[in-house]
Amino acid sequence: MMPRWPRHPVHRDQADDLTLFENQANRWKAACLTAAQQTAVDEYEAALAQLRQLNDQVLAVAAEIARGTIETVLAKADLELGIEALLRDL
């Protein structure tokens, strides 16, 4: 039996979690931090920004790929698939 992939991919969950991580960074910045702690929070925020950018790219690629997955194709009616195939040849 083939493994079932999660219907809600992890990279979507991660995108939601990034907001939580950013909120935590804001709470840390509101506290009285030492210079070393402030530097660490700044590095953390830079890493979060990079992670958000990479995650957005992954989501864009996943959305593009999802249009051609076997599940998407099998969910379409035969008539719809036939019309798409004919239009592709034009």
Biopython code that builds the backbone (N, CA, C, O; Angstrom):
import numpy as np
from Bio.PDB.StructureBuilder import StructureBuilder

atoms = [
    (1, "MET", "N", (0.841, -1.177, 0.000)),
    (1, "MET", "CA", (0.000, 0.000, 0.000)),
    (1, "MET", "C", (0.892, 1.248, 0.000)),
    (1, "MET", "O", (1.884, 1.322, 0.726)),
    (2, "MET", "N", (0.518, 2.208, -0.820)),
    (2, "MET", "CA", (1.276, 3.450, -0.929)),
    (2, "MET", "C", (1.013, 4.321, 0.293)),
    (2, "MET", "O", (-0.112, 4.352, 0.792)),
    (3, "PRO", "N", (2.040, 5.035, 0.792)),
    (3, "PRO", "CA", (1.817, 5.919, 1.943)),
    (3, "PRO", "C", (0.935, 7.093, 1.548)),
    (3, "PRO", "O", (1.017, 7.595, 0.427)),
    (4, "ARG", "N", (0.100, 7.521, 2.468)),
    (4, "ARG", "CA", (-0.760, 8.679, 2.235)),
    (4, "ARG", "C", (-0.032, 9.931, 2.703)),
    (4, "ARG", "O", (0.458, 9.991, 3.831)),
    (5, "TRP", "N", (0.032, 10.907, 1.850)),
    (5, "TRP", "CA", (0.647, 12.178, 2.222)),
    (5, "TRP", "C", (-0.362, 12.986, 3.004)),
    (5, "TRP", "O", (-1.565, 12.862, 2.775)),
    (6, "PRO", "N", (0.106, 13.812, 3.924)),
    (6, "PRO", "CA", (-0.841, 14.630, 4.688)),
    (6, "PRO", "C", (-1.576, 15.601, 3.775)),
    (6, "PRO", "O", (-0.997, 16.164, 2.845)),
    (7, "ARG", "N", (-2.837, 15.783, 4.050)),
    (7, "ARG", "CA", (-3.630, 16.725, 3.251)),
    (7, "ARG", "C", (-3.219, 18.170, 3.522)),
    (7, "ARG", "O", (-3.427, 19.046, 2.682)),
    (8, "HIS", "N", (-2.649, 18.412, 4.671)),
    (8, "HIS", "CA", (-2.201, 19.756, 5.042)),
    (8, "HIS", "C", (-0.686, 19.694, 5.222)),
    (8, "HIS", "O", (-0.203, 19.369, 6.307)),
    (9, "PRO", "N", (0.066, 20.003, 4.164)),
    (9, "PRO", "CA", (1.513, 19.838, 4.212)),
    (9, "PRO", "C", (2.169, 20.646, 5.331)),
    (9, "PRO", "O", (1.670, 21.688, 5.756)),
    (10, "VAL", "N", (3.287, 20.133, 5.783)),
    (10, "VAL", "CA", (4.016, 20.725, 6.893)),
    (10, "VAL", "C", (4.432, 22.163, 6.591)),
    (10, "VAL", "O", (4.423, 23.003, 7.491)),
    (11, "HIS", "N", (4.801, 22.465, 5.331)),
    (11, "HIS", "CA", (5.255, 23.820, 5.021)),
    (11, "HIS", "C", (4.137, 24.853, 5.212)),
    (11, "HIS", "O", (4.423, 26.028, 5.442)),
    (12, "ARG", "N", (2.877, 24.434, 5.121)),
    (12, "ARG", "CA", (1.779, 25.365, 5.417)),
    (12, "ARG", "C", (1.681, 25.602, 6.916)),
    (12, "ARG", "O", (1.460, 26.728, 7.361)),
    (13, "ASP", "N", (1.846, 24.544, 7.687)),
    (13, "ASP", "CA", (1.858, 24.698, 9.145)),
    (13, "ASP", "C", (3.010, 25.599, 9.557)),
    (13, "ASP", "O", (2.863, 26.447, 10.437)),
    (14, "GLN", "N", (4.151, 25.413, 8.921)),
    (14, "GLN", "CA", (5.322, 26.218, 9.251)),
    (14, "GLN", "C", (5.054, 27.691, 8.968)),
    (14, "GLN", "O", (5.481, 28.547, 9.744)),
    (15, "ALA", "N", (4.367, 28.005, 7.891)),
    (15, "ALA", "CA", (4.051, 29.395, 7.573)),
    (15, "ALA", "C", (3.217, 30.016, 8.691)),
    (15, "ALA", "O", (3.422, 31.174, 9.054)),
    (16, "ASP", "N", (2.280, 29.248, 9.232)),
    (16, "ASP", "CA", (1.465, 29.747, 10.349)),
    (16, "ASP", "C", (2.317, 29.927, 11.599)),
    (16, "ASP", "O", (2.117, 30.875, 12.358)),
    (17, "ASP", "N", (3.263, 29.023, 11.813)),
    (17, "ASP", "CA", (4.120, 29.095, 12.991)),
    (17, "ASP", "C", (5.058, 30.299, 12.948)),
    (17, "ASP", "O", (5.443, 30.813, 13.998)),
    (18, "LEU", "N", (5.423, 30.745, 11.778)),
    (18, "LEU", "CA", (6.338, 31.880, 11.675)),
    (18, "LEU", "C", (5.771, 33.118, 12.363)),
    (18, "LEU", "O", (6.518, 33.891, 12.963)),
    (19, "THR", "N", (4.476, 33.306, 12.280)),
    (19, "THR", "CA", (3.847, 34.438, 12.962)),
    (19, "THR", "C", (4.018, 34.311, 14.469)),
    (19, "THR", "O", (4.288, 35.298, 15.153)),
    (20, "LEU", "N", (3.862, 33.098, 14.984)),
    (20, "LEU", "CA", (4.075, 32.871, 16.416)),
    (20, "LEU", "C", (5.514, 33.189, 16.806)),
    (20, "LEU", "O", (5.759, 33.807, 17.842)),
    (21, "PHE", "N", (6.467, 32.762, 15.973)),
    (21, "PHE", "CA", (7.874, 33.014, 16.259)),
    (21, "PHE", "C", (8.177, 34.516, 16.241)),
    (21, "PHE", "O", (8.947, 35.011, 17.064)),
    (22, "GLU", "N", (7.567, 35.232, 15.298)),
    (22, "GLU", "CA", (7.773, 36.679, 15.226)),
    (22, "GLU", "C", (7.164, 37.377, 16.444)),
    (22, "GLU", "O", (7.739, 38.324, 16.980)),
    (23, "ASN", "N", (6.005, 36.903, 16.869)),
    (23, "ASN", "CA", (5.391, 37.472, 18.076)),
    (23, "ASN", "C", (6.290, 37.265, 19.292)),
    (23, "ASN", "O", (6.419, 38.154, 20.134)),
    (24, "GLN", "N", (6.910, 36.088, 19.380)),
    (24, "GLN", "CA", (7.822, 35.827, 20.492)),
    (24, "GLN", "C", (9.013, 36.770, 20.445)),
    (24, "GLN", "O", (9.440, 37.281, 21.480)),
    (25, "ALA", "N", (9.551, 37.004, 19.262)),
    (25, "ALA", "CA", (10.679, 37.930, 19.127)),
    (25, "ALA", "C", (10.272, 39.327, 19.581)),
    (25, "ALA", "O", (11.054, 40.023, 20.229)),
    (26, "ASN", "N", (9.057, 39.736, 19.247)),
    (26, "ASN", "CA", (8.584, 41.056, 19.678)),
    (26, "ASN", "C", (8.474, 41.130, 21.202)),
    (26, "ASN", "O", (8.779, 42.166, 21.793)),
    (27, "ARG", "N", (8.041, 40.040, 21.843)),
    (27, "ARG", "CA", (7.969, 40.026, 23.305)),
    (27, "ARG", "C", (9.371, 40.127, 23.909)),
    (27, "ARG", "O", (9.579, 40.828, 24.899)),
    (28, "TRP", "N", (10.324, 39.423, 23.307)),
    (28, "TRP", "CA", (11.689, 39.497, 23.808)),
    (28, "TRP", "C", (12.240, 40.915, 23.678)),
    (28, "TRP", "O", (12.904, 41.419, 24.583)),
    (29, "LYS", "N", (11.955, 41.557, 22.532)),
    (29, "LYS", "CA", (12.465, 42.914, 22.310)),
    (29, "LYS", "C", (11.854, 43.912, 23.283)),
    (29, "LYS", "O", (12.483, 44.918, 23.611)),
    (30, "ALA", "N", (10.642, 43.650, 23.747)),
    (30, "ALA", "CA", (9.977, 44.551, 24.689)),
    (30, "ALA", "C", (10.584, 44.439, 26.089)),
    (30, "ALA", "O", (10.398, 45.328, 26.920)),
    (31, "ALA", "N", (11.301, 43.362, 26.348)),
    (31, "ALA", "CA", (11.937, 43.165, 27.648)),
    (31, "ALA", "C", (13.251, 43.931, 27.701)),
    (31, "ALA", "O", (13.748, 44.407, 26.680)),
    (32, "CYS", "N", (13.791, 44.039, 28.865)),
    (32, "CYS", "CA", (15.089, 44.698, 29.053)),
    (32, "CYS", "C", (16.177, 43.674, 28.745)),
    (32, "CYS", "O", (16.441, 42.780, 29.549)),
    (33, "LEU", "N", (16.802, 43.806, 27.584)),
    (33, "LEU", "CA", (17.782, 42.832, 27.119)),
    (33, "LEU", "C", (19.202, 43.352, 27.268)),
    (33, "LEU", "O", (19.462, 44.552, 27.186)),
    (34, "THR", "N", (20.108, 42.414, 27.490)),
    (34, "THR", "CA", (21.530, 42.776, 27.446)),
    (34, "THR", "C", (21.914, 42.939, 25.980)),
    (34, "THR", "O", (21.151, 42.587, 25.081)),
    (35, "ALA", "N", (23.095, 43.470, 25.760)),
    (35, "ALA", "CA", (23.571, 43.647, 24.386)),
    (35, "ALA", "C", (23.672, 42.301, 23.677)),
    (35, "ALA", "O", (23.320, 42.186, 22.503)),
    (36, "ALA", "N", (24.151, 41.289, 24.387)),
    (36, "ALA", "CA", (24.286, 39.951, 23.784)),
    (36, "ALA", "C", (22.916, 39.371, 23.449)),
    (36, "ALA", "O", (22.738, 38.754, 22.398)),
    (37, "GLN", "N", (21.950, 39.568, 24.342)),
    (37, "GLN", "CA", (20.595, 39.066, 24.090)),
    (37, "GLN", "C", (19.962, 39.789, 22.906)),
    (37, "GLN", "O", (19.295, 39.164, 22.082)),
    (38, "GLN", "N", (20.168, 41.108, 22.816)),
    (38, "GLN", "CA", (19.625, 41.881, 21.693)),
    (38, "GLN", "C", (20.224, 41.404, 20.380)),
    (38, "GLN", "O", (19.518, 41.295, 19.378)),
    (39, "THR", "N", (21.526, 41.118, 20.379)),
    (39, "THR", "CA", (22.190, 40.598, 19.189)),
    (39, "THR", "C", (21.596, 39.257, 18.789)),
    (39, "THR", "O", (21.366, 38.998, 17.607)),
    (40, "ALA", "N", (21.348, 38.406, 19.781)),
    (40, "ALA", "CA", (20.768, 37.090, 19.508)),
    (40, "ALA", "C", (19.356, 37.229, 18.941)),
    (40, "ALA", "O", (18.986, 36.499, 18.022)),
    (41, "VAL", "N", (18.569, 38.154, 19.476)),
    (41, "VAL", "CA", (17.210, 38.365, 18.968)),
    (41, "VAL", "C", (17.264, 38.913, 17.544)),
    (41, "VAL", "O", (16.459, 38.521, 16.699)),
    (42, "ASP", "N", (18.204, 39.815, 17.275)),
    (42, "ASP", "CA", (18.354, 40.349, 15.916)),
    (42, "ASP", "C", (18.705, 39.234, 14.924)),
    (42, "ASP", "O", (18.173, 39.195, 13.815)),
    (43, "GLU", "N", (19.593, 38.337, 15.326)),
    (43, "GLU", "CA", (19.962, 37.207, 14.466)),
    (43, "GLU", "C", (18.767, 36.276, 14.263)),
    (43, "GLU", "O", (18.552, 35.761, 13.166)),
    (44, "TYR", "N", (18.006, 36.070, 15.312)),
    (44, "TYR", "CA", (16.801, 35.242, 15.247)),
    (44, "TYR", "C", (15.799, 35.833, 14.254)),
    (44, "TYR", "O", (15.219, 35.114, 13.441)),
    (45, "GLU", "N", (15.604, 37.141, 14.332)),
    (45, "GLU", "CA", (14.666, 37.800, 13.403)),
    (45, "GLU", "C", (15.171, 37.718, 11.965)),
    (45, "GLU", "O", (14.373, 37.537, 11.046)),
    (46, "ALA", "N", (16.462, 37.846, 11.757)),
    (46, "ALA", "CA", (17.018, 37.732, 10.400)),
    (46, "ALA", "C", (16.799, 36.322, 9.863)),
    (46, "ALA", "O", (16.454, 36.142, 8.695)),
    (47, "ALA", "N", (17.000, 35.330, 10.716)),
    (47, "ALA", "CA", (16.767, 33.944, 10.295)),
    (47, "ALA", "C", (15.292, 33.711, 9.990)),
    (47, "ALA", "O", (14.961, 33.007, 9.036)),
    (48, "LEU", "N", (14.405, 34.296, 10.791)),
    (48, "LEU", "CA", (12.967, 34.170, 10.532)),
    (48, "LEU", "C", (12.585, 34.797, 9.191)),
    (48, "LEU", "O", (11.782, 34.234, 8.446)),
    (49, "ALA", "N", (13.155, 35.953, 8.887)),
    (49, "ALA", "CA", (12.858, 36.607, 7.607)),
    (49, "ALA", "C", (13.311, 35.733, 6.444)),
    (49, "ALA", "O", (12.607, 35.607, 5.442)),
    (50, "GLN", "N", (14.476, 35.138, 6.579)),
    (50, "GLN", "CA", (14.977, 34.248, 5.525)),
    (50, "GLN", "C", (14.095, 33.009, 5.414)),
    (50, "GLN", "O", (13.785, 32.565, 4.309)),
    (51, "LEU", "N", (13.689, 32.449, 6.553)),
    (51, "LEU", "CA", (12.821, 31.275, 6.548)),
    (51, "LEU", "C", (11.472, 31.598, 5.920)),
    (51, "LEU", "O", (10.931, 30.786, 5.170)),
    (52, "ARG", "N", (10.923, 32.775, 6.218)),
    (52, "ARG", "CA", (9.641, 33.170, 5.620)),
    (52, "ARG", "C", (9.761, 33.258, 4.102)),
    (52, "ARG", "O", (8.871, 32.806, 3.381)),
    (53, "GLN", "N", (10.853, 33.836, 3.615)),
    (53, "GLN", "CA", (11.057, 33.958, 2.172)),
    (53, "GLN", "C", (11.170, 32.575, 1.520)),
    (53, "GLN", "O", (10.555, 32.326, 0.483)),
    (54, "LEU", "N", (11.939, 31.693, 2.116)),
    (54, "LEU", "CA", (12.094, 30.345, 1.578)),
    (54, "LEU", "C", (10.781, 29.575, 1.633)),
    (54, "LEU", "O", (10.438, 28.851, 0.697)),
    (55, "ASN", "N", (10.052, 29.732, 2.725)),
    (55, "ASN", "CA", (8.780, 29.036, 2.858)),
    (55, "ASN", "C", (7.777, 29.529, 1.810)),
    (55, "ASN", "O", (7.016, 28.733, 1.260)),
    (56, "ASP", "N", (7.773, 30.826, 1.534)),
    (56, "ASP", "CA", (6.896, 31.370, 0.487)),
    (56, "ASP", "C", (7.236, 30.753, -0.870)),
    (56, "ASP", "O", (6.342, 30.444, -1.657)),
    (57, "GLN", "N", (8.520, 30.578, -1.138)),
    (57, "GLN", "CA", (8.940, 29.958, -2.392)),
    (57, "GLN", "C", (8.483, 28.507, -2.464)),
    (57, "GLN", "O", (8.030, 28.048, -3.513)),
    (58, "VAL", "N", (8.598, 27.788, -1.359)),
    (58, "VAL", "CA", (8.157, 26.394, -1.315)),
    (58, "VAL", "C", (6.652, 26.313, -1.553)),
    (58, "VAL", "O", (6.188, 25.458, -2.308)),
    (59, "LEU", "N", (5.888, 27.199, -0.913)),
    (59, "LEU", "CA", (4.434, 27.200, -1.099)),
    (59, "LEU", "C", (4.055, 27.496, -2.544)),
    (59, "LEU", "O", (3.111, 26.907, -3.072)),
    (60, "ALA", "N", (4.785, 28.405, -3.188)),
    (60, "ALA", "CA", (4.500, 28.724, -4.588)),
    (60, "ALA", "C", (4.767, 27.519, -5.488)),
    (60, "ALA", "O", (3.973, 27.216, -6.378)),
    (61, "VAL", "N", (5.873, 26.843, -5.255)),
    (61, "VAL", "CA", (6.194, 25.655, -6.054)),
    (61, "VAL", "C", (5.181, 24.547, -5.784)),
    (61, "VAL", "O", (4.740, 23.871, -6.713)),
    (62, "ALA", "N", (4.809, 24.357, -4.515)),
    (62, "ALA", "CA", (3.834, 23.322, -4.165)),
    (62, "ALA", "C", (2.487, 23.589, -4.829)),
    (62, "ALA", "O", (1.828, 22.656, -5.288)),
    (63, "ALA", "N", (2.077, 24.843, -4.883)),
    (63, "ALA", "CA", (0.807, 25.184, -5.531)),
    (63, "ALA", "C", (0.867, 24.893, -7.023)),
    (63, "ALA", "O", (-0.108, 24.427, -7.611)),
    (64, "GLU", "N", (2.011, 25.168, -7.632)),
    (64, "GLU", "CA", (2.172, 24.899, -9.061)),
    (64, "GLU", "C", (2.157, 23.396, -9.338)),
    (64, "GLU", "O", (1.522, 22.938, -10.288)),
    (65, "ILE", "N", (2.854, 22.646, -8.513)),
    (65, "ILE", "CA", (2.916, 21.198, -8.692)),
    (65, "ILE", "C", (1.554, 20.554, -8.436)),
    (65, "ILE", "O", (1.187, 19.589, -9.107)),
    (66, "ALA", "N", (0.812, 21.080, -7.476)),
    (66, "ALA", "CA", (-0.474, 20.487, -7.089)),
    (66, "ALA", "C", (-1.454, 20.427, -8.255)),
    (66, "ALA", "O", (-2.343, 19.576, -8.276)),
    (67, "ARG", "N", (-1.297, 21.322, -9.219)),
    (67, "ARG", "CA", (-2.218, 21.327, -10.361)),
    (67, "ARG", "C", (-2.073, 20.076, -11.220)),
    (67, "ARG", "O", (-2.987, 19.731, -11.969)),
    (68, "GLY", "N", (-0.931, 19.394, -11.117)),
    (68, "GLY", "CA", (-0.702, 18.242, -11.972)),
    (68, "GLY", "C", (-0.565, 16.923, -11.233)),
    (68, "GLY", "O", (-0.150, 15.924, -11.821)),
    (69, "THR", "N", (-0.907, 16.906, -9.953)),
    (69, "THR", "CA", (-0.779, 15.649, -9.213)),
    (69, "THR", "C", (-1.847, 14.666, -9.654)),
    (69, "THR", "O", (-2.873, 15.050, -10.215)),
    (70, "ILE", "N", (-1.592, 13.410, -9.396)),
    (70, "ILE", "CA", (-2.526, 12.363, -9.802)),
    (70, "ILE", "C", (-3.874, 12.550, -9.115)),
    (70, "ILE", "O", (-4.918, 12.282, -9.710)),
    (71, "GLU", "N", (-3.856, 13.013, -7.852)),
    (71, "GLU", "CA", (-5.119, 13.238, -7.148)),
    (71, "GLU", "C", (-5.963, 14.306, -7.837)),
    (71, "GLU", "O", (-7.184, 14.181, -7.931)),
    (72, "THR", "N", (-5.297, 15.360, -8.317)),
    (72, "THR", "CA", (-6.008, 16.437, -9.008)),
    (72, "THR", "C", (-6.589, 15.933, -10.322)),
    (72, "THR", "O", (-7.728, 16.248, -10.665)),
    (73, "VAL", "N", (-5.808, 15.155, -11.051)),
    (73, "VAL", "CA", (-6.260, 14.623, -12.336)),
    (73, "VAL", "C", (-7.418, 13.652, -12.129)),
    (73, "VAL", "O", (-8.412, 13.714, -12.853)),
    (74, "LEU", "N", (-7.302, 12.765, -11.160)),
    (74, "LEU", "CA", (-8.356, 11.778, -10.917)),
    (74, "LEU", "C", (-9.649, 12.416, -10.421)),
    (74, "LEU", "O", (-10.723, 11.837, -10.588)),
    (75, "ALA", "N", (-9.565, 13.588, -9.820)),
    (75, "ALA", "CA", (-10.758, 14.263, -9.317)),
    (75, "ALA", "C", (-11.566, 14.921, -10.442)),
    (75, "ALA", "O", (-12.721, 15.297, -10.240)),
    (76, "LYS", "N", (-10.962, 15.056, -11.617)),
    (76, "LYS", "CA", (-11.650, 15.704, -12.734)),
    (76, "LYS", "C", (-12.532, 14.703, -13.476)),
    (76, "LYS", "O", (-12.270, 13.501, -13.487)),
    (77, "ALA", "N", (-13.573, 15.231, -14.087)),
    (77, "ALA", "CA", (-14.462, 14.414, -14.909)),
    (77, "ALA", "C", (-13.752, 14.063, -16.219)),
    (77, "ALA", "O", (-12.877, 14.799, -16.677)),
    (78, "ASP", "N", (-14.133, 12.946, -16.807)),
    (78, "ASP", "CA", (-13.522, 12.511, -18.069)),
    (78, "ASP", "C", (-13.675, 13.568, -19.156)),
    (78, "ASP", "O", (-12.745, 13.812, -19.925)),
    (79, "LEU", "N", (-14.844, 14.193, -19.219)),
    (79, "LEU", "CA", (-15.091, 15.228, -20.224)),
    (79, "LEU", "C", (-14.121, 16.394, -20.031)),
    (79, "LEU", "O", (-13.552, 16.901, -20.998)),
    (80, "GLU", "N", (-13.939, 16.809, -18.794)),
    (80, "GLU", "CA", (-13.032, 17.916, -18.504)),
    (80, "GLU", "C", (-11.597, 17.567, -18.916)),
    (80, "GLU", "O", (-10.899, 18.394, -19.501)),
    (81, "LEU", "N", (-11.164, 16.354, -18.612)),
    (81, "LEU", "CA", (-9.821, 15.926, -19.005)),
    (81, "LEU", "C", (-9.668, 15.874, -20.519)),
    (81, "LEU", "O", (-8.627, 16.249, -21.059)),
    (82, "GLY", "N", (-10.703, 15.409, -21.195)),
    (82, "GLY", "CA", (-10.664, 15.348, -22.651)),
    (82, "GLY", "C", (-10.556, 16.726, -23.277)),
    (82, "GLY", "O", (-9.782, 16.934, -24.211)),
    (83, "ILE", "N", (-11.327, 17.655, -22.765)),
    (83, "ILE", "CA", (-11.286, 19.033, -23.303)),
    (83, "ILE", "C", (-9.911, 19.636, -23.053)),
    (83, "ILE", "O", (-9.348, 20.279, -23.939)),
    (84, "GLU", "N", (-9.364, 19.435, -21.857)),
    (84, "GLU", "CA", (-8.017, 19.963, -21.556)),
    (84, "GLU", "C", (-6.972, 19.369, -22.495)),
    (84, "GLU", "O", (-6.077, 20.077, -22.957)),
    (85, "ALA", "N", (-7.083, 18.079, -22.777)),
    (85, "ALA", "CA", (-6.129, 17.435, -23.677)),
    (85, "ALA", "C", (-6.244, 18.004, -25.095)),
    (85, "ALA", "O", (-5.232, 18.236, -25.755)),
    (86, "LEU", "N", (-7.460, 18.224, -25.554)),
    (86, "LEU", "CA", (-7.645, 18.798, -26.902)),
    (86, "LEU", "C", (-7.123, 20.225, -26.971)),
    (86, "LEU", "O", (-6.477, 20.607, -27.947)),
    (87, "LEU", "N", (-7.397, 20.999, -25.953)),
    (87, "LEU", "CA", (-6.938, 22.392, -25.945)),
    (87, "LEU", "C", (-5.411, 22.487, -25.854)),
    (87, "LEU", "O", (-4.809, 23.420, -26.385)),
    (88, "ARG", "N", (-4.800, 21.529, -25.187)),
    (88, "ARG", "CA", (-3.346, 21.515, -25.065)),
    (88, "ARG", "C", (-2.688, 21.325, -26.425)),
    (88, "ARG", "O", (-1.602, 21.851, -26.671)),
    (89, "ASP", "N", (-3.344, 20.572, -27.311)),
    (89, "ASP", "CA", (-2.785, 20.306, -28.636)),
    (89, "ASP", "C", (-2.957, 21.469, -29.598)),
    (89, "ASP", "O", (-2.307, 21.504, -30.644)),
    (90, "LEU", "N", (-3.813, 22.416, -29.267)),
    (90, "LEU", "CA", (-4.037, 23.571, -30.152)),
    (90, "LEU", "C", (-2.988, 24.553, -30.005)),
    (90, "LEU", "O", (-3.013, 25.588, -30.670)),
]
sb = StructureBuilder()
sb.init_structure("model")
sb.init_model(0)
sb.init_chain("A")
sb.init_seg("    ")
for serial, (resi, resn, name, xyz) in enumerate(atoms, 1):
    if name == "N":
        sb.init_residue(resn, " ", resi, " ")
    sb.init_atom(name, np.array(xyz, "f"), 0.0, 1.0, " ", f" {name:<3s}", serial, name[0])
structure = sb.get_structure()
